[in-house]
Amino acid sequence: MIKEITDTIEKAYKPPREHIVVVIKKNLPENVGIGGILLSDRRRT
């Protein structure tokens, strides 16, 4: 997945490959909200 993301950024924006940093961070649904609603609450409905 990291390679595909890097390839896409490189193709779209043309930065030097070694300047591309990809960070994948997993967040708990209790810590993420969309449109003012926690993901954990959205899943209940």
C-alpha positions in Angstrom: 0.0 0.0 0.0 2.8 2.4 0.8 4.4 1.9 -2.6 1.1 2.6 -4.4 0.5 5.8 -2.4 4.0 6.9 -3.1 3.7 6.1 -6.8 0.5 8.1 -7.0 1.9 11.1 -5.3 5.0 11.0 -7.4 3.0 10.8 -10.6 0.5 13.5 -9.7 2.8 16.1 -8.1 6.3 15.1 -9.3 8.3 15.6 -6.1 11.5 13.7 -5.6 10.6 10.2 -4.4 12.8 10.5 -1.3 10.8 13.6 -0.2 7.5 11.7 0.0 6.6 10.5 3.5 3.5 8.3 4.0 2.2 7.7 7.5 -0.7 5.4 8.2 -2.3 6.0 11.6 -5.1 3.9 12.8 -7.6 5.7 15.0 -10.3 4.3 17.2 -13.9 5.1 16.1 -14.4 6.8 19.5 -11.7 9.4 18.5 -12.9 10.2 15.0 -15.9 12.3 14.0 -17.4 13.2 10.6 -20.0 16.0 10.4 -20.0 16.4 14.2 -20.9 12.7 14.8 -18.4 10.2 16.2 -17.8 7.2 14.0 -18.7 4.9 16.9 -22.1 6.6 17.1 -22.7 6.4 13.3 -22.2 2.7 13.4 -24.9 2.2 15.9 -27.5 3.7 13.6 
